[in-house]
Amino acid sequence: MNEELAITIGTVAREAREKLGMTRAEVAERVGLVEPAYGRLERGKVLPSVPVLHRLGLTLGISPEALLGTTPRGTGKKPPRPPALEAETPELRRLLALARKLDEEKLDALLHVATALTR
């Protein structure tokens, strides 16, 4: 494994994730990894597969070149952010993450509260 490359990818991914206000668990879910595996990726302990690298770039809105450290991070055209992220604020993403952990009964109660709040 190329340790320097793994550290570069992990550092760039962590900085992009934090800039977006996302948690490791949120990125891991969107990329298709379990959170501990994604944590190892951010710490530079593992190299991602090409498909994971591609999904990571799409999720974080950065090019594969930037993830690999082959282009300066602040230059060049950035790829568009995935549509699901455009309207989501950090608060909404946090609420969604919490809602995903609820059982059916509690989720139903949350829906009733949210419906009442929008009236």
C-alpha positions in Angstrom: 0.0 0.0 0.0 1.2 3.5 -0.8 1.0 5.1 2.7 1.5 8.6 1.4 -1.3 8.3 -1.1 -3.6 6.8 1.6 -2.9 9.7 3.9 -3.5 12.3 1.1 -6.8 10.8 0.2 -7.9 10.6 3.8 -6.9 14.1 4.6 -8.6 15.6 1.6 -11.7 13.6 2.3 -11.9 14.6 5.9 -11.4 18.3 5.0 -14.1 18.2 2.4 -16.5 16.3 4.7 -16.0 18.8 7.5 -16.5 21.7 5.1 -19.8 20.2 4.1 -20.8 19.7 7.8 -21.3 16.0 7.3 -20.5 13.3 9.8 -18.3 10.3 9.0 -21.4 8.1 9.3 -23.3 10.1 6.7 -20.4 10.0 4.2 -19.9 6.3 4.8 -23.5 5.5 4.2 -23.6 7.5 0.9 -20.3 5.9 -0.3 -21.4 2.4 0.7 -19.0 1.7 3.5 -19.6 1.0 7.2 -18.5 3.9 9.4 -15.4 2.1 10.9 -14.1 1.4 7.4 -14.6 5.0 6.3 -12.9 6.2 9.5 -9.8 4.1 8.5 -9.9 5.6 5.1 -9.9 9.2 6.6 -7.0 8.2 8.9 -5.0 7.1 5.9 -4.9 3.5 7.0 -6.4 2.0 3.8 -6.6 2.9 0.1 -10.2 3.0 -1.4 -11.1 0.9 -4.4 -11.7 2.8 -7.6 -15.5 2.6 -7.3 -15.3 3.9 -3.7 -13.0 6.7 -4.7 -15.5 7.7 -7.4 -18.5 7.7 -5.1 -16.4 9.6 -2.5 -15.7 12.3 -5.0 -19.3 12.6 -6.0 -20.5 12.6 -2.3 -18.0 15.3 -1.3 -18.2 17.3 -4.5 -14.5 17.0 -5.3 -12.7 15.6 -8.2 -10.8 12.3 -8.1 -7.7 14.3 -9.0 -8.1 16.4 -5.9 -8.6 13.3 -3.8 -5.4 11.8 -5.2 -3.5 15.1 -4.5 -2.6 15.5 -8.2 -4.2 18.9 -8.6 -4.2 21.9 -6.2 -7.4 21.7 -4.1 -8.4 25.3 -4.8 -8.1 25.3 -8.6 -9.9 23.8 -11.5 -13.5 23.2 -12.0 -15.3 21.5 -9.2 -17.7 18.7 -10.1 -21.3 19.5 -9.3 -22.6 18.4 -5.8 -25.1 15.5 -5.8 -28.7 16.8 -6.0 -29.6 15.3 -2.6 -27.0 17.4 -0.9 -27.9 20.8 -2.4 -30.9 21.5 -0.2 -29.7 19.7 2.9 -28.4 21.8 5.8 -26.2 20.2 8.5 -29.2 20.3 10.8 -31.4 18.5 8.3 -28.8 15.8 7.7 -28.4 15.4 11.5 -32.2 15.0 11.9 -32.3 12.5 9.1 -29.5 10.5 10.7 -31.3 10.5 14.0 -34.6 9.5 12.3 -33.0 6.5 10.6 -32.2 5.1 14.1 -35.8 5.2 15.3 -38.1 2.2 15.4 -41.4 2.4 13.5 -43.4 3.6 16.4 -41.1 6.5 17.3 -40.7 7.4 13.6 -44.5 7.7 13.4 -44.5 10.0 16.4 -41.8 12.1 14.9 -43.8 12.5 11.7 -46.8 13.6 13.7 -44.8 16.2 15.6 -43.2 17.5 12.3 -46.6 17.7 10.7 -48.0 19.6 13.6 -45.0 22.0 13.5 -45.6 22.8 9.8 -49.2 23.9 10.3 
